[in-house]
Amino acid sequence: MKSDIEIARSIELTKIKQVARDYDIPVEEIHNYGRYIAKVPETLIDEEKVKQSNLILVTAITPTKAGIGKTTVSIGLALGLTKIGKKAICALREPSLGPCFGMKGGAAGGGYAQVLPMDKINLHFTGDFHAITSAHNMIAALLDNYMYQNQDNGFALKEVLWNRVLDVNDRGLRYIITGLGGKTNGITRESGFDITPASEIMAILCLAKDEDDLRRRIENILLGFTIDNKPFTVKDLGVAGAITVLLKDAIAPNLVQTTEHTAAFVHGGPFANIAHGCNSVMATKLAMTFGDYVITEAGFGADLGAEKFYDIKCRKSGLQPKLTIIVATAQGLKMHGGVSLDQIKEPNAEGLTKGLANLDKHIENLRSFGQTVVVAFNRYANDTEEEIDLVRQHCAAQGIGFAVNNAFVEGGNGAVELANLVVDTIENQPSEPLRLAYNDDDTVEEKISKVACNLYGANMITYSAAAKKKLKRIQELGYGHFPICIAKTQYSFSTDPKLYGVVKDFEFHVRDIVLNAGAEMLVIIAGEIMRMPGLPKEPQALHIDIVNGEIEGLS
């Protein structure tokens, strides 16, 4: 089979204005970025049409390091729904250059279920990530300048909370010293870099409902505390307007197309292990304005992405999914069944059967939110019919809908079974009203406990001294009503990435808490999770090149 980039190059793209016309998106309102990409203003969102659309969430079992294929399933389902005559649009996150050149490669789907042009989407795209990076670092530069210019007036921050960001994996930037080399170079202090998907600006862009809300949230960003212990915000710095200007184009969702020319909105890209893991509210609502069925995905496993989709994105936006699809693979199930990673591609019915416990736990969690759940088995070339039937029979015994997704190889035709299941389930077994994991007025500790104990399986919550100090401060500042965004490993229900399967009765240790006053959420850092990833021993960058004028190695 051809590589992803070869398949992408083999498809003759439809001009983006024609894609817009096919979905009744007013072409006079869109702004082209070349022939095949366009920005669509969020002002076209129609809340009444949003209420009538069918929103479908795609999530997954706890993933392997190679992932589970949620994006491929999401795109494939949009293709499959179109095949059976439905007006379907997918709403996805933008890829980050970090994993693209690091561990996983690109994030534009795979095989014959991709969003195109995949090379541009995986690289600089429309510059949204660069705008977010620039906006974030502009705040950092303006803050440093403010402290430097006003130090003789007695102004100082006893604690600076605002780091810098960069959209690369670079462990050497996690902890740095700025302002070295003499007085004219600024105030010497400790700082560091996070990766751009962890930026609060990224979260703000993805949760804002419009430009005014974006500016309001930017004003509320907490930058630090003064000597007399008063919070210092972007509003105090007086630059919210300038930062909003930097994001003026980035706020508009990006319209692209799939391998079969259906519409796709790709906008925003927070990771789910260190951020809230969902594409922008504006892109989702635009898709729901122009599509009868809208498929969106939330990052990593359901313990991270789906929980945050419900408890943060839906809580803040009023969105209500009609159905949740959980993606499973034979390789992932075998990993959770105790099969060694170097053998998960080989047939092993016993290991796969044991691994079904991980699937069951995720289904139990999703149902606790009131969601109707179906399973999409994402097929790989080395999967056996025996293994597929084991999962099918297991789901049938529990009354869970099941379908095989083979869109990677067959495009929309490979997702017709899943599309029919989705439509039938929505029409006959729609989800109940969304039940959130915790209430706004719960204490922060109660919120953490309800997620970590009820969804992850912990039996003990412990806090570092730094986290306890942050809890007290959050309460004093009146931010305790914010939802929580737990940052932990994506490879386990626990905080230990090597504990596969279903983990029970473990200690859940909160190491730190980051207050995102602009994004209006509390980032709970658990275990050894890093907000700036490092590169692996053999990064994907080693395989990316230009050969005869064509990009190779993107996947």
Disulfide bonds with the S-S distance in Angstrom:
none
